[in-house]
Amino acid sequence: LTFGSASDYLEVPAGSYDLEVRVAGTTDVALPLPGVALEGNMLYDVIAVGTLADGTLNVLVIPSMTSHGA
């Protein structure tokens, strides 16, 4: 997604995922996120904050207070 964009939730199986934040308009990885653990029947928001230019780029993986499914 580009800066300022959001997406609908994407359903994935529980497990460990290697995620990446990339420089806008490129395939350059700005911040690798190896081994992000996602539990089953949960909703997560994944939000990039800060900037690459000043070294404050970070990612928040926030589990929702509401679970999904049974």
N, C-alpha and C positions, 0 to 999 in steps of 0.2 A: 504494500500500500504506500502511497505517497504521503508526504507530510500533511497533516491535517485531515487525513482520510480515516474512515472506519469501515469495517465490514460486518456482515452478519456473522453469527456464530458458525463455526465449522465443526461438525461432529467428527471426532477421531477416537479410536480405541484408547483405553487407559494404557499408559506406558511412559517411556522416556524418549524425548524428542530433542534433536539437535536443531535449534533455531538460529536464525541470523538476522541482524539488522544490517541493511545495505545502504550505501551512499546513494541518494536519490539519482535516478537516471542511469545507474551503472550496475554492474554485478560485483563491485568491490564490497567486501565485507567490512563494515565499520565496527561491529561488535558481535563476536560469536557467542552463542548461548548453548553450550553443550550440556546434554543430560537434563533437560527441563522435565521434571516428573509431573505427569498429569494423572489424577485419580479418576476412576470411573464415576459416572453419574454426577459430575460436577460441571459448573460453568466457570470459565476463567476469562479475565480481561488481561491482555498483554499490551503494555503501553511503553513506548520509548519516550524518554524524557531527557532534556539536556541537549548539548550540541557536541558534535565531533570536534569542531574548531577549538573549543576551550577545554576539551577533555572531560566534560561533565556528562557525556552520553551514558545512559544507564537504562535498564529495562525493569519494569515492575510486572510481575506475574501475580495477579490478584485473584484468589479464588472467590467466587460469589458466595453470598450468605445463603443462597437458594440452590439446592441440588436439582438436577434434571433427571427425569426418568424414575424408575422404581427400584 
